Amino acid sequence: MEGEHCILLDASVDAADKKQKGSSSKLAAALLAFTLCLAAAAAVLLVFNNHTKGPEPDQDSFELHHTLRHISNVRAAIHLEGEYSSSVKTSVEWKTQVDQSFNQGDLRFNNNEIVISRTGLYFVYSQASFRVSCSSSDEDDDDTSKVHLSHTVQRWSPSFGDEDTKRSYQTIMHSVRTACQRTASTDTDEDGSWFSAVYMGAVFNLRTGDRLRTVMEEKMLKMLEDGPGKTFFGVFAL
């Protein structure tokens, strides 16, 4: 009987051990499967990120991108210096590449006019400086009126309505300044010369193809001061 009990006990222990080993095997298999799933998910995520980001840009691509961004940030601007010319009857003759004049961006200078290449808001400005004699040496000259100086900026645009308007320029800025009272004198140097400047500037919504020009009375052009920084015309994009 004692031997029989030992056999039964050994059988019970062996069954329990097998059951425990079976449970451990199932747990190990479950852990292995879970680990494999995590690894697969990580691999898929890595491939997706690499596909989304694309290849790393090389140095040439970076420099090209930087250059294009710099060009796109350049603000269109033009600044012209003016002088008197007998060949131009109704305006100052505007010059580029002299003194402080410059041109950058997509604004153009053509036929003594500034041409707008892109629709947008622009600040337009101009100044004309004069040297005026307010005395007359002609005793028979009864012109003792005030001497007025004026300066005008005009715009031509393909966006103007009717055909007649499309063929004409419209004034967008006009300024008048009284320089002095003219007096009759036998000595032209008695009162000396008067110096005066007419400046104007404003913001306008301009369109592609618009042209801007200045207009001045011909008799005033000979009094024009064309030293550096005295007479100028310019536009810059906002």
C-alpha positions in Angstrom: 0.0 0.0 0.0 2.8 2.3 0.8 4.4 1.8 -2.5 1.1 2.4 -4.3 0.7 5.8 -2.5 4.1 6.8 -3.6 3.3 6.0 -7.2 0.1 8.1 -7.0 1.9 11.0 -5.4 4.6 10.9 -8.0 1.9 10.9 -10.7 0.1 13.9 -9.2 3.4 15.9 -8.9 4.3 15.1 -12.5 0.8 16.2 -13.8 1.1 19.5 -11.9 4.6 20.0 -13.3 3.4 19.4 -16.8 0.5 21.8 -16.3 2.8 24.5 -15.0 5.2 23.9 -17.9 2.3 24.2 -20.3 1.2 27.5 -18.8 4.7 28.9 -19.0 5.1 27.8 -22.6 1.8 29.6 -23.5 2.9 32.7 -21.6 6.3 32.7 -23.4 4.6 32.3 -26.8 2.2 35.1 -26.0 5.1 37.4 -25.0 7.1 36.5 -28.1 4.1 37.2 -30.3 3.6 40.6 -28.6 7.3 41.5 -29.0 7.1 40.6 -32.7 4.0 42.8 -33.2 5.8 45.7 -31.5 8.9 45.3 -33.8 6.7 45.1 -36.9 4.8 48.2 -35.9 8.1 50.1 -35.2 9.4 49.1 -38.6 6.3 50.3 -40.4 6.4 53.6 -38.5 10.0 54.1 -39.4 9.4 53.5 -43.1 6.4 55.8 -43.1 8.4 58.6 -41.5 11.2 58.3 -44.0 8.8 58.3 -46.9 7.0 61.4 -45.5 10.2 63.4 -44.9 11.8 62.4 -48.1 15.5 62.4 -48.7 17.7 64.9 -46.8 18.4 68.0 -49.0 22.0 68.3 -50.1 24.0 71.6 -49.8 23.2 72.8 -53.3 19.5 72.4 -52.8 19.6 74.3 -49.5 21.6 77.2 -51.0 19.2 77.4 -54.0 16.2 77.5 -51.6 17.9 80.2 -49.6 18.6 82.3 -52.7 15.1 82.0 -54.0 13.7 83.0 -50.6 16.0 86.0 -50.5 15.0 87.1 -54.0 11.3 86.9 -53.1 11.9 89.1 -50.1 13.5 91.9 -52.1 11.1 94.9 -52.1 10.5 96.5 -55.5 11.8 100.1 -55.4 13.2 102.7 -57.8 14.7 106.1 -57.1 15.6 108.5 -59.9 17.6 111.8 -59.9 16.4 114.6 -62.2 18.0 117.3 -64.2 17.0 119.9 -66.8 17.2 119.0 -70.5 16.3 121.2 -73.3 15.1 118.2 -75.3 12.4 117.4 -72.7 9.8 120.2 -72.9 7.3 119.3 -70.2 9.2 117.3 -67.6 12.4 116.8 -65.7 14.7 114.4 -67.4 15.1 111.5 -65.0 18.3 109.6 -64.7 19.3 106.1 -63.4 22.8 105.1 -62.1 23.7 108.6 -61.0 24.2 109.9 -57.4 21.8 108.0 -55.1 19.6 106.6 -57.8 18.9 102.8 -57.9 16.4 100.2 -59.1 15.6 96.8 -57.6 12.8 94.3 -57.9 10.5 94.3 -60.9 9.8 98.0 -61.4 11.0 99.3 -64.8 12.1 102.7 -66.1 11.2 103.4 -69.7 10.7 106.5 -71.8 11.2 108.8 -68.8 8.4 106.9 -67.0 8.2 104.4 -64.1 6.3 101.2 -65.2 4.5 99.1 -62.6 5.0 95.3 -63.2 2.8 93.9 -60.4 -0.5 95.0 -58.9 -0.3 96.2 -55.3 0.1 99.1 -52.9 3.0 101.6 -53.7 4.3 104.7 -52.1 4.9 107.3 -54.9 7.0 110.4 -54.1 8.7 113.2 -56.0 10.5 116.5 -55.3 11.5 119.4 -57.5 13.9 122.1 -56.3 14.1 125.6 -57.9 16.3 128.6 -57.9 14.0 131.6 -58.6 14.9 135.2 -59.3 12.2 137.5 -58.0 13.4 140.7 -59.5 12.9 142.0 -63.1 15.4 144.2 -64.9 12.8 145.4 -67.4 11.3 148.7 -66.3 8.4 148.2 -68.7 7.6 144.8 -67.1 4.6 145.3 -64.9 4.5 141.7 -63.8 4.7 142.1 -60.1 2.6 139.0 -59.4 3.7 136.2 -57.0 5.9 133.5 -58.4 4.3 130.1 -58.1 6.1 126.8 -58.4 4.2 123.6 -59.3 4.9 119.9 -59.7 2.6 117.1 -60.9 2.7 113.3 -61.0 0.4 111.7 -63.6 -0.7 108.1 -64.1 -1.7 106.2 -67.2 -3.4 102.8 -66.7 -4.9 100.1 -69.0 -7.5 99.7 -66.2 -9.1 103.1 -67.0 -12.7 102.8 -68.1 -13.7 104.3 -71.4 -11.5 104.5 -74.5 -10.9 108.3 -74.2 -9.7 107.9 -70.6 -7.5 105.0 -71.6 -5.6 107.2 -74.0 -5.0 110.0 -71.4 -3.1 110.5 -68.2 -4.7 111.3 -64.9 -3.2 113.5 -62.2 -2.6 111.7 -59.0 -0.5 114.3 -57.2 -0.2 118.0 -57.7 1.5 120.6 -55.5 1.9 124.4 -55.8 4.1 126.6 -53.7 4.4 130.4 -53.8 8.1 131.3 -53.9 8.2 135.1 -53.7 6.6 138.3 -54.9 8.2 139.5 -58.2 9.5 143.1 -58.0 10.8 145.5 -60.7 14.4 146.4 -60.2 17.3 147.7 -62.3 19.7 145.5 -60.3 18.9 141.9 -60.9 21.1 140.9 -57.9 19.4 143.3 -55.5 17.1 140.6 -54.1 19.3 137.7 -55.0 17.8 134.3 -55.7 15.1 132.4 -53.8 15.4 128.7 -53.3 12.3 126.6 -52.9 11.4 122.9 -53.1 8.1 121.2 -53.9 7.7 117.8 -52.4 4.7 115.4 -52.4 4.1 111.7 -51.6 1.2 109.3 -51.1 0.1 105.7 -51.3 -1.7 104.3 -54.3 -3.1 101.0 -55.4 -1.5 100.5 -58.8 -2.0 97.8 -61.4 0.2 95.9 -63.7 1.1 98.0 -66.7 0.5 101.4 -65.1 2.9 104.2 -66.0 3.9 107.1 -63.9 5.4 110.4 -65.2 6.0 113.9 -63.9 4.8 117.1 -65.6 6.1 120.7 -65.2 5.6 124.0 -67.0 8.3 124.6 -69.5 9.1 128.1 -68.1 9.8 126.5 -64.8 12.3 123.9 -66.0 15.1 126.4 -66.6 14.9 127.3 -62.9 15.3 123.7 -61.8 18.0 122.8 -59.3 19.6 119.5 -60.3 22.3 119.1 -57.7 22.5 115.8 -55.8 19.5 115.1 -53.6 17.5 118.2 -54.8 15.2 116.8 -57.5 14.1 113.2 -57.4 11.3 110.8 -58.3 10.6 107.3 -56.9 8.3 104.5 -56.1 8.5 101.5 -53.6 6.2 98.6 -52.9 4.6 98.3 -49.5 
